[in-house]
Amino acid sequence: MIEVIGPNDSDDAIRAAIDEAIANGWIIRISGVLSASPAGRDIFRIAADVQQELEIERRQGISDTDYVTTIRTLQRTIENVGGSAWHW
């Protein structure tokens, strides 16, 4: 479930993802409050490192200015046809 959850998913999908993260030992619930477990912090760090490596690979030869222009143009294109996108 966690692999497929999106930013606008249903409450049920989000609850299922939380339950899965608890079952995997990535988050803990204490008195109704969710917190990252040590294992959760480790897996988050691994995922963040991979994301950073992918970002470096994707952005090779693309200036920050060109990247920002491209993202803004794509977001505006989506908005122009009634969609919603946010990539920042």
C-alpha distances in whole Angstrom, upper triangle without the diagonal:
4,5,6,6,10,13,14,11,12,13,11,8,9,10,7,6,9,10,7,9,12,12,12,15,14,15,18,19,23,25,22,21,18,19,18,19,21,18,16,19,20,16,16,20,19,16,19,22,20,19,23,24,23,24,28,27,26,29,32,35,34,35,34,36,35,31,31,33,31,28,30,31,28,27,30,30,27,28,32,30,28,25,23,22,22,22,24
4,6,5,9,11,13,11,13,13,12,9,9,10,8,5,8,10,7,8,11,12,11,13,12,13,16,17,21,23,21,19,16,16,15,16,18,16,13,16,16,13,13,16,16,13,15,18,17,16,20,21,20,21,24,25,24,26,29,32,31,33,31,33,32,28,29,31,29,26,28,30,26,25,29,29,26,27,31,29,28,24,22,21,20,20,21
4,6,9,12,14,12,15,16,15,11,12,14,12,9,12,13,11,11,15,15,13,16,14,16,19,21,25,27,24,23,19,20,18,19,20,18,15,17,17,14,14,17,15,12,15,17,15,14,18,19,17,19,22,22,21,24,27,30,29,30,29,31,30,26,27,29,27,24,26,28,24,24,27,27,24,26,29,28,27,23,21,20,19,18,20
4,6,10,11,9,12,14,13,9,10,13,11,9,13,14,12,13,17,17,16,19,17,18,21,23,26,28,25,24,21,21,20,22,23,21,18,20,21,17,17,20,19,15,17,20,18,17,20,21,19,20,24,23,22,25,28,31,29,31,29,31,30,26,26,28,26,23,25,26,23,22,25,25,22,24,27,25,24,20,19,17,18,17,20
4,7,8,6,9,11,11,7,7,10,9,7,11,13,12,12,16,16,16,18,16,17,19,20,24,25,22,21,18,19,18,20,23,21,17,19,21,17,16,19,19,16,17,20,19,17,21,22,20,21,25,25,23,26,29,32,30,31,29,31,30,26,26,28,26,22,24,26,22,21,24,24,21,22,26,24,22,19,17,16,16,16,18
4,6,5,9,11,12,9,9,13,12,11,13,16,15,15,18,20,19,21,19,19,22,22,26,27,23,22,19,20,20,22,25,23,19,21,22,19,17,20,20,17,18,21,19,17,20,22,20,20,24,24,22,24,27,30,27,29,26,28,27,23,23,25,23,19,21,22,19,17,21,21,17,19,22,21,19,15,13,12,12,13,15
4,6,9,11,13,11,9,13,14,12,14,17,17,16,19,21,21,22,19,19,22,22,25,26,22,21,18,20,19,22,25,23,20,21,23,20,17,20,21,17,18,21,20,17,20,23,21,20,24,24,22,24,27,30,27,28,25,26,26,22,21,23,22,18,19,21,18,16,19,20,17,17,21,20,18,14,12,10,10,11,13
4,7,9,12,10,9,13,14,13,15,18,18,18,21,23,23,24,22,21,23,23,26,27,23,22,20,22,22,25,28,26,23,24,26,23,21,24,25,21,21,25,24,21,24,26,24,23,27,28,25,27,31,33,30,31,28,29,28,25,24,25,23,20,21,22,19,17,19,20,16,16,20,19,16,13,11,11,12,14,15
4,7,8,6,7,10,11,10,13,15,15,16,19,20,21,22,20,20,22,22,25,25,22,21,19,21,21,24,27,25,22,24,25,22,21,24,24,21,22,25,24,22,25,27,25,25,29,29,27,29,32,35,32,33,31,32,31,28,27,28,26,23,24,25,22,20,23,23,19,20,23,21,19,16,14,14,15,17,19
4,5,5,6,9,10,11,13,14,15,17,19,20,21,23,21,20,22,21,24,24,20,20,19,21,22,25,28,26,23,25,27,24,23,26,27,24,25,28,27,25,28,31,28,29,32,33,31,33,36,38,36,37,34,35,35,31,30,32,30,26,27,29,26,23,26,26,22,22,25,24,21,18,17,18,18,20,22
4,5,5,6,9,10,11,12,14,15,16,18,20,21,20,18,19,18,21,21,17,17,16,19,20,23,26,25,22,24,26,24,22,26,27,24,25,29,28,26,29,32,30,30,34,34,33,34,38,40,38,39,36,37,37,33,32,34,32,29,29,31,28,26,28,29,25,25,28,27,24,21,20,20,20,22,23
4,5,5,6,9,10,10,12,14,15,16,18,20,19,18,19,18,21,21,18,18,17,20,21,23,26,24,22,24,26,24,23,27,27,24,26,29,28,27,30,32,31,31,35,35,34,36,39,42,39,40,38,39,39,35,34,36,34,31,32,33,30,28,31,31,27,28,31,29,26,24,22,22,23,24,26
4,5,5,6,9,10,10,12,14,15,16,18,17,17,18,18,21,22,19,19,17,19,19,21,24,22,19,22,24,21,20,24,24,21,23,26,25,23,27,29,27,28,31,31,30,32,35,38,36,37,35,37,36,32,32,33,31,28,29,31,28,26,29,29,25,26,29,27,25,22,20,20,21,22,23
4,5,5,6,9,10,11,12,14,15,17,15,14,15,15,19,19,16,15,13,15,16,18,22,20,17,19,21,19,18,21,22,19,21,24,23,22,25,27,26,26,30,31,29,31,34,37,35,36,33,35,35,31,30,32,31,27,28,30,27,25,28,29,25,26,29,28,25,22,20,20,19,20,21
4,5,5,6,9,10,11,12,14,15,14,13,14,13,16,17,13,14,12,15,16,18,21,20,17,20,22,20,19,23,23,21,23,26,26,25,28,30,29,29,33,34,32,34,38,41,39,39,37,39,38,35,34,36,35,31,32,34,31,29,32,33,29,29,33,31,29,26,24,23,23,24,25
4,5,5,6,9,10,10,12,14,14,13,14,14,18,19,16,16,14,16,17,18,21,19,17,20,21,19,19,22,22,20,22,26,25,24,27,29,28,29,32,33,32,34,37,40,38,40,37,39,39,35,35,37,35,31,33,35,32,30,33,33,30,30,34,32,30,27,25,24,24,25,26
4,5,5,6,9,10,10,12,11,11,13,14,17,19,16,16,13,14,14,15,18,16,14,16,18,15,15,19,19,17,19,22,21,20,24,25,24,25,29,29,28,31,34,37,35,36,34,36,36,32,32,34,32,29,30,32,29,28,31,31,28,29,32,31,29,26,23,22,22,22,23
4,5,5,6,9,10,11,9,8,10,10,14,15,12,12,9,11,11,13,16,15,12,15,17,15,14,18,19,17,19,22,22,21,24,27,26,27,30,31,30,32,35,38,37,37,35,37,37,33,33,35,34,30,32,34,31,29,33,33,30,31,34,33,31,28,25,24,23,23,24
4,5,5,6,9,10,10,9,10,10,14,16,13,13,11,13,13,14,17,15,13,17,18,16,17,20,21,19,22,25,24,24,27,29,28,30,33,33,33,35,38,41,40,41,38,41,40,37,36,39,37,34,35,38,35,33,36,37,33,34,37,36,34,31,28,27,27,27,27
4,5,5,6,9,9,9,11,13,16,19,16,16,13,14,13,14,16,14,12,16,17,14,15,19,18,17,20,22,22,22,25,26,26,27,30,31,30,33,36,39,38,39,37,39,39,35,35,38,36,32,35,37,33,32,35,36,32,34,37,36,34,30,28,27,26,26,27
4,5,5,6,5,6,9,11,14,17,15,14,10,11,9,10,13,11,8,12,13,11,12,15,15,14,17,19,19,19,22,24,24,25,28,29,29,31,34,37,36,37,35,37,37,33,33,36,34,31,33,36,33,31,35,35,32,33,37,36,34,30,28,26,25,24,25
4,5,5,6,5,6,8,11,14,13,12,9,10,9,9,12,11,9,13,14,13,14,17,18,17,20,22,22,23,26,27,27,29,31,32,32,35,37,41,39,40,38,41,41,37,37,39,38,35,37,39,36,34,38,39,36,36,40,39,37,33,31,30,28,28,28
4,5,8,8,9,11,14,17,16,16,13,13,13,12,14,12,11,15,16,14,16,19,19,18,21,23,23,24,27,28,28,30,33,33,33,36,38,42,41,42,40,43,42,39,39,41,40,36,39,41,38,36,40,40,37,38,42,40,38,35,33,31,30,30,30
4,6,8,10,13,16,19,18,17,14,13,11,10,12,9,9,12,12,11,13,16,15,15,18,20,20,21,24,25,25,27,29,30,30,33,35,39,38,39,37,40,40,36,37,39,38,35,37,39,36,35,39,39,36,38,41,40,38,35,32,31,29,28,29
4,6,7,10,13,17,16,15,12,11,9,7,9,7,7,10,11,10,12,15,15,16,18,20,21,22,24,26,26,28,30,31,32,34,36,40,39,40,38,41,41,37,37,40,39,36,38,40,38,36,40,41,38,39,43,42,40,36,34,32,30,29,29
4,7,10,13,17,16,14,10,9,6,5,7,5,4,7,9,8,9,12,13,13,15,17,18,18,21,23,23,24,27,28,29,30,33,36,35,36,34,37,37,33,33,37,35,32,34,37,34,33,37,37,35,36,39,39,37,33,31,29,27,26,25
4,7,10,13,12,10,6,5,4,5,8,8,6,9,11,11,11,14,15,15,17,19,20,21,23,25,25,26,29,30,31,32,35,38,37,37,35,38,38,34,34,37,36,33,35,37,35,33,37,38,35,36,39,39,37,33,30,29,27,26,25
4,6,10,9,8,6,5,6,6,10,10,9,11,14,14,14,17,19,19,20,23,24,24,26,29,29,30,32,34,34,36,39,42,40,41,38,41,41,38,37,40,39,36,38,40,38,36,39,41,38,38,42,41,39,36,33,31,29,29,28
4,7,6,5,4,6,9,9,13,14,12,15,17,17,17,20,22,22,23,26,27,27,29,31,32,32,35,37,37,38,41,44,43,43,40,42,43,39,39,42,41,37,38,41,39,37,40,41,38,38,42,42,39,36,33,32,30,30,29
4,5,5,7,8,11,11,14,16,15,16,19,20,20,22,25,25,25,28,30,30,31,34,35,35,38,39,40,41,44,47,45,45,42,44,45,42,41,44,43,40,41,44,42,39,42,44,41,41,45,44,42,39,36,35,33,33,31
4,6,9,11,14,15,18,20,18,20,23,24,23,26,28,28,28,31,33,32,34,37,37,38,40,42,42,43,46,49,47,47,44,46,47,44,42,45,45,41,42,45,43,40,43,45,42,42,45,45,42,39,36,35,34,34,33
4,7,10,13,15,18,19,17,19,22,22,22,24,27,26,27,30,31,30,32,35,35,35,38,40,40,41,44,47,45,45,42,44,45,41,40,43,42,38,39,42,40,37,40,42,38,38,42,41,38,36,33,32,30,31,30
4,7,10,12,16,17,15,16,20,20,19,21,24,23,23,27,28,27,29,32,32,32,35,37,37,38,41,44,42,42,39,41,42,38,37,40,39,36,37,40,38,35,38,40,37,36,40,40,37,34,31,30,28,28,27
4,7,9,13,14,11,13,16,16,15,18,20,20,20,23,25,24,26,29,29,29,32,34,34,35,38,41,39,39,36,38,39,35,34,38,37,33,34,37,35,33,36,38,35,35,38,38,35,32,29,28,26,26,25
4,6,10,11,9,10,13,14,12,15,18,17,18,21,22,22,24,26,27,27,30,32,32,33,36,39,37,37,34,37,38,34,33,37,36,33,34,37,35,33,36,38,35,35,39,39,37,33,30,28,26,26,24
4,7,8,5,6,9,10,9,12,14,14,15,17,19,19,21,23,24,25,27,29,29,30,33,36,35,35,33,35,36,33,32,35,35,31,33,36,34,32,36,37,35,35,39,39,37,33,30,28,26,25,23
4,5,5,6,9,10,10,12,14,15,16,18,20,21,22,24,25,26,28,30,31,32,35,38,37,37,35,38,39,35,35,38,37,34,36,39,37,35,39,40,38,39,42,42,40,37,33,31,29,28,27
4,5,5,6,9,10,11,13,14,15,17,19,20,21,23,25,26,27,29,30,32,34,37,36,37,35,38,38,35,35,39,38,35,37,40,38,37,40,41,39,40,44,44,42,38,35,33,30,29,28
4,5,5,6,9,10,11,12,14,15,17,18,20,21,23,24,26,27,29,30,32,36,35,36,34,37,38,34,34,38,37,34,36,39,37,36,39,40,38,39,43,42,41,37,34,32,30,28,27
4,5,5,6,9,10,10,12,14,15,16,18,20,21,22,24,26,27,28,31,34,33,34,32,35,35,31,32,35,34,31,33,36,33,32,36,37,34,36,39,39,37,34,31,28,26,24,24
4,6,5,6,9,10,10,12,14,15,16,18,20,21,23,24,25,27,29,32,31,32,29,33,33,30,30,33,33,30,32,35,33,32,35,37,34,36,39,39,38,34,31,28,26,24,23
4,5,5,6,9,10,11,13,14,15,17,19,20,21,23,24,26,28,31,31,31,30,33,34,30,31,34,33,30,33,36,34,33,36,38,36,37,40,40,39,35,33,30,27,25,24
4,5,5,6,9,10,11,12,14,15,17,18,20,21,22,24,26,30,29,30,29,32,32,28,29,32,31,28,31,33,31,30,34,35,33,34,38,38,36,33,30,27,25,23,22
4,5,5,6,9,10,10,12,14,15,16,18,20,21,22,25,28,27,28,26,29,29,26,26,29,28,25,28,31,28,27,31,32,30,32,35,35,34,30,27,24,22,20,19
4,5,5,6,9,10,10,12,14,15,17,18,20,21,23,26,26,26,25,28,28,25,26,29,28,26,28,31,29,29,32,33,32,33,37,37,36,32,29,26,23,21,20
4,5,5,6,9,10,11,12,14,16,17,18,20,22,25,25,26,25,28,28,25,26,30,28,26,29,31,29,29,33,33,32,34,37,37,36,32,30,27,24,21,21
4,5,5,6,9,10,11,12,14,15,16,18,20,24,23,25,23,26,26,23,24,27,25,23,26,28,26,25,29,30,28,30,33,33,32,29,26,23,21,18,18
4,5,5,6,9,10,10,12,14,15,16,19,22,21,22,20,23,24,20,21,24,23,21,24,26,24,24,28,29,27,29,32,32,32,28,25,22,19,16,16
4,5,5,6,9,10,11,13,14,15,17,21,20,21,20,24,24,21,22,25,24,22,25,28,26,26,30,31,29,31,34,35,34,31,28,25,22,19,18
4,5,5,6,9,10,11,12,14,16,20,19,21,20,24,23,20,22,25,23,21,25,26,25,25,29,29,28,30,33,33,33,29,27,23,21,18,18
4,5,5,6,9,10,10,12,14,18,17,19,17,21,20,17,18,21,20,18,21,23,21,21,25,26,24,26,29,30,29,26,23,20,18,14,14
4,5,5,6,9,10,11,13,16,15,16,15,19,19,16,17,20,19,18,21,23,22,22,26,27,26,28,31,31,31,28,25,21,19,15,15
4,5,5,6,9,10,11,15,15,17,16,20,20,17,19,22,20,19,23,25,23,24,27,28,27,30,32,33,33,30,27,24,22,18,18
4,5,5,6,9,10,14,14,16,16,19,18,15,17,20,18,17,20,22,20,21,25,25,24,27,29,29,30,26,24,21,19,16,16
4,5,5,6,9,12,11,13,12,15,15,11,14,16,15,14,17,19,18,19,22,23,22,25,27,28,28,25,23,19,17,13,13
4,6,5,6,10,10,12,12,15,15,12,15,18,16,16,19,21,20,21,25,25,25,28,30,31,31,28,26,22,20,17,16
4,6,6,9,10,13,14,17,16,13,16,19,17,17,20,21,20,22,25,25,25,28,30,30,31,28,27,23,22,18,18
4,6,9,9,11,12,15,13,10,14,15,13,13,17,18,16,18,21,21,21,24,26,27,28,25,23,20,19,15,16
4,6,5,8,9,11,10,8,11,13,12,12,16,17,16,18,21,21,22,24,26,27,28,25,24,20,19,15,15
4,6,8,10,13,12,11,14,16,14,16,19,20,19,21,24,24,25,28,29,30,32,29,27,24,22,19,19
4,7,10,12,10,10,14,15,14,16,19,19,19,22,24,24,25,28,29,30,32,30,28,25,24,20,20
4,7,8,6,6,10,11,10,12,15,15,16,18,20,20,22,24,25,27,29,26,25,22,20,17,17
4,5,5,6,9,10,11,12,14,15,17,18,20,21,23,24,26,28,29,27,25,22,20,17,17
4,6,5,6,9,10,11,12,14,15,16,18,20,21,22,24,26,27,25,23,20,17,14,13
4,5,5,6,9,10,11,12,14,15,16,18,20,21,22,25,26,24,23,20,18,15,14
4,6,5,6,9,10,10,12,14,15,16,18,20,21,23,25,23,22,19,17,15,15
4,5,5,6,9,10,11,12,14,15,17,18,20,22,23,21,19,16,14,12,12
4,5,5,6,8,10,11,12,14,15,16,18,20,21,19,17,14,12,10,10
4,6,5,6,9,10,10,12,14,15,16,19,20,19,17,15,14,12,13
4,5,5,6,9,10,10,12,14,15,17,19,17,16,13,13,11,12
4,5,5,6,9,10,11,12,14,16,17,15,13,10,9,7,9
4,5,5,6,9,10,10,12,15,15,14,12,10,9,9,10
4,5,5,6,9,10,10,13,15,13,13,11,12,11,13
4,5,5,6,9,10,11,13,11,11,9,10,10,12
4,5,5,6,9,10,11,9,8,6,7,8,10
4,5,5,6,9,10,9,9,9,10,11,13
4,5,5,7,9,9,10,10,12,13,16
4,5,6,7,5,6,7,10,12,15
4,5,5,5,6,7,10,13,15
4,6,7,9,11,14,16,18
4,6,9,11,15,17,20
4,7,10,13,16,19
4,7,10,13,16
4,7,10,13
4,7,10
4,6
4
